[in-house]
Amino acid sequence: MLKMINRSGKFMKKLKSNERAALEAMGKFGVKMMDKHAPLDTGFLMSRNSYVINRNELFLMNDCYYAIHQEFGTHKMKGTPFMRPAAAYKEQYKKIAEMYMKQV
């Protein structure tokens, strides 16, 4: 007698769990890279670096009121990007994702 067992539910649950863990690890890495590239004056800008995961998408963010001016500059000052360089570590983000998704 042949008995069929469907374990796709367990697999999908593990896959979702690993996906969430990968996004969390990528978010922490992204914040670390934003901190690395942020100009340090008072530390307020760096203290506002964060990330949010929404519908399996990772968003690096900074809600400091002058972050956009720091990133892109103004007519009076040159920008000092800290978010774009943090997003440019594509290979590292890919390696983090691969590490977590291999555990399924």
Backbone hydrogen bonds in HBPLUS format (Angstrom, degrees):
<---DONOR---> <-ACCEPTOR-->    atom                        ^
c    i                          cat <-CA-CA->   ^        H-A-AA   ^      H-
h    n   atom  resd res      DA  || num        DHA   H-A  angle D-A-AA Bond
n    s   type  num  typ     dist DA aas  dist angle  dist       angle   num
A0011-PHE N   A0007-ARG O   3.06 MM   4  6.34 162.8  2.09 152.2 157.5     1
A0012-MET N   A0008-SER O   2.86 MM   4  6.01 163.8  1.88 149.9 153.9     2
A0013-LYS N   A0009-GLY O   2.99 MM   4  6.13 152.5  2.07 142.6 150.3     3
A0014-LYS N   A0010-LYS O   2.98 MM   4  6.21 159.1  2.02 149.6 154.8     4
A0015-LEU N   A0011-PHE O   2.83 MM   4  6.06 156.5  1.89 150.8 158.3     5
A0016-LYS N   A0012-MET O   2.94 MM   4  6.12 162.6  1.97 148.1 151.6     6
A0017-SER N   A0013-LYS O   3.00 MM   4  6.17 156.3  2.06 143.5 150.5     7
A0018-ASN N   A0014-LYS O   2.87 MM   4  6.10 162.1  1.91 152.1 156.5     8
A0019-GLU N   A0015-LEU O   2.86 MM   4  6.03 150.6  1.95 145.8 154.9     9
A0020-ARG N   A0016-LYS O   2.98 MM   4  6.19 159.9  2.02 148.5 152.8    10
A0021-ALA N   A0017-SER O   3.00 MM   4  6.26 159.0  2.04 146.9 153.0    11
A0022-ALA N   A0018-ASN O   2.83 MM   4  6.00 153.4  1.91 146.4 153.6    12
A0023-LEU N   A0019-GLU O   3.00 MM   4  6.26 160.0  2.04 148.9 153.9    13
A0024-GLU N   A0020-ARG O   2.94 MM   4  6.21 154.7  2.00 148.6 155.7    14
A0025-ALA N   A0021-ALA O   2.97 MM   4  6.20 162.5  2.00 148.7 153.0    15
A0026-MET N   A0022-ALA O   2.86 MM   4  6.07 157.3  1.91 150.8 157.7    16
A0027-GLY N   A0023-LEU O   2.85 MM   4  6.00 149.6  1.95 143.2 151.6    17
A0028-LYS N   A0024-GLU O   2.96 MM   4  6.27 159.0  2.01 151.5 156.5    18
A0029-PHE N   A0025-ALA O   2.99 MM   4  6.19 155.9  2.04 144.6 151.6    19
A0030-GLY N   A0026-MET O   2.86 MM   4  6.05 157.1  1.91 145.7 152.2    20
A0031-VAL N   A0027-GLY O   2.97 MM   4  6.23 158.8  2.01 151.4 156.1    21
A0032-LYS N   A0028-LYS O   3.04 MM   4  6.22 155.8  2.10 142.3 149.3    22
A0033-MET N   A0029-PHE O   2.94 MM   4  6.26 150.2  2.03 148.8 157.1    23
A0034-MET N   A0030-GLY O   2.88 MM   4  6.18 150.8  1.96 147.3 155.8    24
A0035-ASP N   A0031-VAL O   2.88 MM   4  6.12 159.0  1.92 150.6 156.2    25
A0036-LYS N   A0032-LYS O   2.97 MM   4  6.21 147.6  2.08 138.3 147.5    26
A0037-HIS N   A0033-MET O   3.10 MM   4  6.33 149.2  2.19 144.3 150.8    27
A0038-ALA N   A0034-MET O   2.87 MM   4  5.87 125.7  2.17 145.3 159.6    28
A0047-SER N   A0043-GLY O   2.97 MM   4  6.11 145.8  2.09 144.5 154.2    29
A0048-ARG N   A0045-LEU O   3.14 MM   3  5.45 151.8  2.22 105.8 114.2    30
A0049-ASN N   A0046-MET O   3.26 MM   3  5.50 169.6  2.27 110.2 112.9    31
A0050-SER N   A0061-MET O   2.88 MM  11  5.36 157.3  1.93 161.0 159.1    32
A0061-MET N   A0050-SER O   2.83 MM  11  5.36 170.9  1.84 149.7 147.3    33
A0052-VAL N   A0059-PHE O   2.93 MM   7  5.31 147.6  2.04 143.4 153.9    34
A0059-PHE N   A0052-VAL O   2.88 MM   7  5.31 155.4  1.94 158.9 166.5    35
A0054-ASN N   A0057-GLU O   2.92 MM   3  5.27 155.1  1.98 149.2 154.2    36
A0057-GLU N   A0054-ASN O   3.03 MM   3  5.27 133.0  2.26 104.6 117.4    37
A0067-ALA N   A0064-CYS O   3.15 MM   3  5.27 172.5  2.15 115.2 116.9    38
A0070-GLN N   A0066-TYR O   3.02 MM   4  6.31 150.7  2.11 150.1 159.1    39
A0071-GLU N   A0067-ALA O   2.86 MM   4  6.07 157.7  1.91 152.7 158.8    40
A0072-PHE N   A0068-ILE O   2.98 MM   4  6.03 167.8  1.99 147.1 150.1    41
A0073-GLY N   A0069-HIS O   2.70 MM   4  4.66 136.9  1.88 122.4 133.7    42
A0080-THR N   A0070-GLN O   2.60 MM  10  5.47 159.3  1.64 165.9 173.5    43
A0074-THR N   A0077-MET O   2.92 MM   3  5.19 158.0  1.97 141.0 148.2    44
A0087-ALA N   A0083-MET O   3.01 MM   4  6.32 144.4  2.14 148.3 158.2    45
A0088-ALA N   A0084-ARG O   3.15 MM   4  6.29 124.0  2.48 138.9 152.9    46
A0088-ALA N   A0085-PRO O   3.18 MM   3  5.03 140.9  2.34  93.0 104.3    47
A0093-TYR N   A0089-TYR O   3.12 MM   4  6.43 160.6  2.16 157.0 162.8    48
A0094-LYS N   A0090-LYS O   2.92 MM   4  6.10 157.9  1.97 149.5 156.2    49
A0095-LYS N   A0091-GLU O   2.91 MM   4  6.15 153.9  1.98 145.6 152.3    50
A0096-ILE N   A0092-GLN O   3.01 MM   4  6.27 156.4  2.07 148.3 154.1    51
A0097-ALA N   A0093-TYR O   3.02 MM   4  6.28 164.9  2.04 151.2 154.9    52
A0098-GLU N   A0094-LYS O   2.89 MM   4  6.12 163.0  1.92 152.1 157.1    53
A0099-MET N   A0095-LYS O   2.93 MM   4  6.06 157.4  1.99 146.1 152.1    54
A0100-TYR N   A0096-ILE O   3.22 MM   4  6.52 159.2  2.27 151.9 155.6    55
A0101-MET N   A0097-ALA O   2.93 MM   4  6.09 158.9  1.98 153.7 160.4    56
A0102-LYS N   A0098-GLU O   2.96 MM   4  5.94 138.4  2.14 147.4 154.9    57
A0103-GLN N   A0100-TYR O   3.29 MM   3  5.58 152.3  2.37 103.1 111.0    58
